């Protein structure tokens, strides 16, 4: 089972007498302490993945910008910064959170997408590096900030990813300036005296083979030769994790060797060594996280058995949005005779399905299920849909200590920003 891989990476998760324990505590006891559902993260796994990725590349001017949209919880950002990573941000809100986590202005890269002038102004006010991803946005930026440095996001014409909704390169994506528009980039830059000091790209999310990624990187490096004074190239992220047991994971060491060759060859051809970035998010945090959820019902239909739990797509969006697979562990019976079940949530939508036709040991009301690999795009995509409360987040430190890093919502949080007749509600 994939849970064994997590156990190998951290002492925080164990199996004793066929029961899953976290920091030596039974999962039902954790839910009694902190409420259900509950996100749990293992510090050891985050640090291990940061170090593994850093050590895969030897090019002297290589750095990693963690894509914080994957998980922007401040306590986790602090761990990632301690490991020497910078951050890739998508909004003023993410700039704000990154600053609170201790990242310096030079450690933050604002990769914008269809933003208004106020967002550019916020980033400029805080002296944050900015990337634009369309000719019209470059024009907007130039009119407002002539003479500035700016990076440009390129669509290299190549895309990859686990679902069509997360492919961000190629002909059917909203992201980046297509490779055919290089002359227009130069014209706008000249018009407003803009200094194009960086190029970046992103081809998609959660790829497990790096052939397309490296091919796109080669395209971007070839494009870079059209710009005389670049300071950096960012070849993007999307590095995948293996959500399903038995599938081959991404070969990080092989990817690192290929990146080294690409970066060093470009330096030779360009005539100097410049900085190279990558911007992984999921790879850093996904496997660190579990979502614990309590079973509230068991429903026997003629052709299907439904296990209803207190986590819906308001807590974990990925299965509904992308048909994503997450392994599920029965915390009170990790191994046992299996039956075919569909695990569903408590949201009033037919599509509120966490797993269909899954083989699990027999599950009863009040059992606890652990949904694995929930550290990325879990809480960061959570909502209060159906006026449900978002869960708490718990960190299990490398020392085995438990720390609440986000409190569970309270009912008053649902109305904290609402007004009736210009007066606060409640």
C-alpha positions, 0 to 999 in steps of 0.5 A, a space after each residue: 500500500 502507498 501508506 507504507 511509502 509515507 511510513 518510510 519517510 517519517 516516523 510520525 505515521 505508524 501502523 500498530 495492530 492493523 491500526 493507523 497511528 499518527 504521532 502515536 495517537 489513534 486517528 479517532 482521538 485526533 478527531 476528538 481533539 481537533 474536529 473532523 475532518 482534519 488535515 495533517 502534515 508531516 514536516 519530515 516529508 516536506 523537508 525531504 522533498 525540498 532537499 531531494 530536489 535541490 540536490 538533483 541539480 549541480 548548476 551553480 545558479 539554480 534555485 527553486 521557487 515553491 509554487 505556493 498556490 499548492 499550499 499557502 499555510 504560513 507554518 508550512 511556508 516557513 519550513 520551505 523557506 528554512 530549506 532554502 527555497 524561494 516562492 512563486 506567487 499568483 496574487 497580492 494575497 500570496 505576496 502578503 502571505 509570503 512576506 509574513 512567512 519571512 520571504 524577502 522581496 528578492 525571494 518572491 516572483 509574481 507570475 501574473 495571469 490576467 490581472 488588473 493594474 492595481 495588482 501590478 502596482 501592489 507588486 511594484 510597491 513591494 519591489 517584487 519581480 513581475 512576469 506578464 503573460 500576454 501582449 496586452 498585459 505587457 502594454 498595460 505594464 509598460 504604460 504604467 511603469 515605463 523604464 522598468 524591468 519585467 519578465 515575460 511568460 512564454 507559451 512554448 507550444 508544448 503542454 503536458 499534465 494529468 488532466 486537460 484542465 491543468 495543461 498550461 502550454 500548447 494551442 489550447 491554453 490561456 497562459 503565456 505569449 505564444 512563441 510566434 509573437 517574439 517580435 511583438 514582445 520586443 516592439 512593446 518593450 522598446 516602446 516603453 523602454 522596458 528591460 526584459 530581464 527574465 523568461 518563464 514558462 509552465 507547460 502543465 501539472 503533475 507529469 510523471 515523465 519529463 520528456 515534454 518538460 525538457 523539450 519545452 525547456 529547450 524551446 525556451 532556451 532557444 527563444 532566450 537567445 533572442 534577448 541580449 541581457 537576461 538575468 534568469 530563465 524559469 522553466 516552470 514546475 508541474 513535477 508530479 507525484 505518484 498518487 496511485 500505488 504501483 505507478 512509476 514516480 517521476 525520476 527526480 535524479 534523471 530530471 536533474 541530470 537533464 536540467 544540468 545539461 540544458 543549463 550548462 549548454 545554454 550558458 556556453 551558447 549564451 556566453 555567460 551563466 545566468 540564473 535558472 529557476 524551477 517552480 514546483 508546488 505539488 512535489 514539495 507538499 502533496 505527499 506530506 498531507 493526509 486528510 482524516 475524515 469520519 464515516 457518518 453513514 453506510 448506504 446499501 443500494 442494489 448495485 453499489 455501497 456508499 460510504 458517506 463521510 464528513 469531507 466533501 469537495 468543499 474540503 478536497 476539490 481534486 476528485 470532483 474537479 479532475 477525476 483525481 485518484 487519492 488512495 484511501 486507508 481504513 484507519 482502524 483496519 489497514 489490511 483486511 478482507 475487502 469489499 467494493 465501496 464508493 466514498 462520498 461526501 456531505 455536500 448537496 451535489 451528485 458529483 460529491 464523490 471522493 472515490 468510486 468503486 474502491 476496494 477497502 476493508 469493510 467500513 462502518 459508521 464512526 470509522 475514520 478514513 485517511 485520504 493520502 497525498 492531500 498536502 497539495 491543492 487540498 486546503 488551498 482549494 477548500 471553501 465554505 460551500 453549503 456553509 460548511 466549516 473548513 477544517 483545522 490543519 495539524 503539523 506533526 513536527 520532525 520531533 514528533 510534536 503536534 502543532 495546530 497551524 490553522 484553527 477549524 472554522 467557527 460558525 461566526 467565520 461564515 458571516 464575519 465579512 457580511 453586512 445588513 443595512 451597513 451593519 455587521 451581521 450577528 
